[in-house]
Amino acid sequence: MIGDRRYGIRELANWILDYADRRGLAITNMALNKLIYFAYEHALLSAGRKLTNAKIEAWEHGPVFREIYREFSRFGSQPITSRAKKFDPATNSVDIAVPSLTPSDAALVEEAVAPLVRLPASTLRDLSHSDGGPWARTWFHEDTTNPGMQITDDLIRVCNTRKDVAQ
């Protein structure tokens, strides 16, 4: 296990946005949600750890972190041109969530994101919709209800559908 540090979901989003910017790539809200999901999945499967405590939900277009969707929904399907913000109780202000990933965690996230970041959002959505994968098993659940449509860590581990792509 790399460690037990967990990051705010806005911090992870900003790290990925900065990573894409350094490569001259534009990222949409849908693409960002999928990239965070694949990084989370990769960390869980390859390092046995959670990058964040944020809940992953199954929405029509794939896995979504509600906080990130809401933060960037004003961009629609256009590239994101700002950074996620968070409330700082110490200063009583809303500031940009500055990524502070450890070098090993940054390498872990980069390992997952690097092969995917250039793909269009629609392709990332398709990858997240793999038959029998965590999204599909949550979206097409067998019970009469599925409160919160949450994609759980246990389901990600059981499905283990993307481990090969990010390695």
FENMONOR-V175446 format. One record per residue. N is the residue number from 1. SS is DSSP state (H for helix, E for strand, L for the rest). PHI is phi in degrees with one decimal (999 if undefined). OMEGA is omega in whole degrees, 0 to 359 (* if undefined). Layout:
# FENMONOR-V175446
N:SS:PHI:OMEGA / N:SS:PHI:OMEGA
This chain:
# FENMONOR-V175446
1:L:999:182 / 2:L:-71.3:182 / 3:L:162.8:181 / 4:L:-115.9:179 / 5:L:-71.1:177 / 6:L:-118.3:185 / 7:L:-106.8:172 / 8:L:-66.1:183 / 9:H:-63.9:178 / 10:H:-68.9:177 / 11:H:-64.4:177 / 12:H:-63.4:179 / 13:H:-59.9:181 / 14:H:-66.9:177 / 15:H:-61.5:181 / 16:H:-67.4:177 / 17:H:-62.5:178 / 18:H:-64.7:178 / 19:H:-59.0:179 / 20:H:-64.0:179 / 21:H:-59.2:180 / 22:H:-61.9:179 / 23:L:-103.3:179 / 24:L:70.4:183 / 25:L:-108.3:177 / 26:L:-97.7:183 / 27:L:-121.9:176 / 28:L:-92.5:178 / 29:H:-58.8:180 / 30:H:-62.7:180 / 31:H:-62.0:181 / 32:H:-60.9:179 / 33:H:-59.9:180 / 34:H:-69.5:180 / 35:H:-63.3:177 / 36:H:-62.9:180 / 37:H:-59.7:182 / 38:H:-64.8:176 / 39:H:-65.9:178 / 40:H:-61.7:180 / 41:H:-60.0:180 / 42:H:-61.8:179 / 43:H:-62.5:180 / 44:H:-65.2:184 / 45:H:-80.2:185 / 46:H:-92.2:182 / 47:H:-116.9:179 / 48:L:67.2:183 / 49:L:-139.8:177 / 50:L:-94.2:176 / 51:L:-81.7:184 / 52:L:-151.9:174 / 53:L:-95.2:182 / 54:L:-62.3:180 / 55:L:-77.8:176 / 56:L:-102.2:181 / 57:E:-112.8:175 / 58:E:-89.7:176 / 59:E:-111.8:184 / 60:L:-52.1:184 / 61:L:-97.6:175 / 62:E:116.2:180 / 63:E:-64.0:182 / 64:E:-139.0:169 / 65:L:-100.7:187 / 66:H:-51.0:182 / 67:H:-61.8:181 / 68:H:-73.1:178 / 69:H:-55.8:181 / 70:H:-63.8:181 / 71:H:-57.0:187 / 72:H:-112.6:183 / 73:H:-61.9:180 / 74:H:-62.8:179 / 75:H:-84.0:182 / 76:L:56.0:178 / 77:L:-98.0:178 / 78:L:-88.2:179 / 79:L:-60.8:177 / 80:L:-75.7:182 / 81:L:-121.3:177 / 82:L:-134.4:179 / 83:L:-125.3:179 / 84:L:-66.4:180 / 85:E:-117.7:177 / 86:E:-140.3:178 / 87:E:-80.9:178 / 88:E:-108.4:182 / 89:L:-65.3:180 / 90:L:-67.9:181 / 91:L:-108.9:183 / 92:L:55.9:181 / 93:E:-136.5:176 / 94:E:-104.3:184 / 95:E:-129.4:175 / 96:E:-62.5:178 / 97:L:-76.7:184 / 98:L:-78.4:179 / 99:L:-65.4:178 / 100:L:-133.8:180 / 101:L:-67.8:174 / 102:L:-65.2:178 / 103:H:-56.0:181 / 104:H:-69.8:177 / 105:H:-71.0:177 / 106:H:-61.1:178 / 107:H:-65.2:179 / 108:H:-63.9:179 / 109:H:-65.7:179 / 110:H:-61.2:179 / 111:H:-57.8:180 / 112:H:-78.1:188 / 113:H:-81.8:186 / 114:L:-51.2:182 / 115:L:-76.7:186 / 116:L:-112.6:192 / 117:L:-62.7:180 / 118:L:-85.5:182 / 119:L:-77.1:176 / 120:L:-64.9:180 / 121:H:-55.5:181 / 122:H:-64.5:177 / 123:H:-69.9:177 / 124:H:-62.2:177 / 125:H:-59.5:180 / 126:H:-59.6:178 / 127:H:-62.7:181 / 128:H:-74.5:182 / 129:L:-96.8:184 / 130:L:-54.4:180 / 131:L:-56.6:179 / 132:L:76.5:180 / 133:L:-79.6:183 / 134:H:-57.1:179 / 135:H:-64.0:183 / 136:H:-60.5:181 / 137:H:-70.7:176 / 138:H:-83.4:183 / 139:H:-65.1:181 / 140:L:-102.5:184 / 141:L:-61.5:183 / 142:L:-90.5:181 / 143:L:-75.4:179 / 144:L:-71.0:175 / 145:L:-137.8:176 / 146:L:-145.0:185 / 147:H:-54.4:176 / 148:H:78.4:180 / 149:H:47.3:185 / 150:E:-78.1:171 / 151:L:-90.5:187 / 152:L:-90.2:176 / 153:H:-60.3:180 / 154:H:-60.5:180 / 155:H:-67.0:177 / 156:H:-60.4:180 / 157:H:-63.8:182 / 158:H:-65.2:183 / 159:H:-74.3:177 / 160:L:43.7:189 / 161:L:-85.4:188 / 162:L:-117.0:185 / 163:H:-54.4:183 / 164:H:-71.4:184 / 165:H:-70.4:186 / 166:H:-85.5:182 / 167:L:-98.0:*
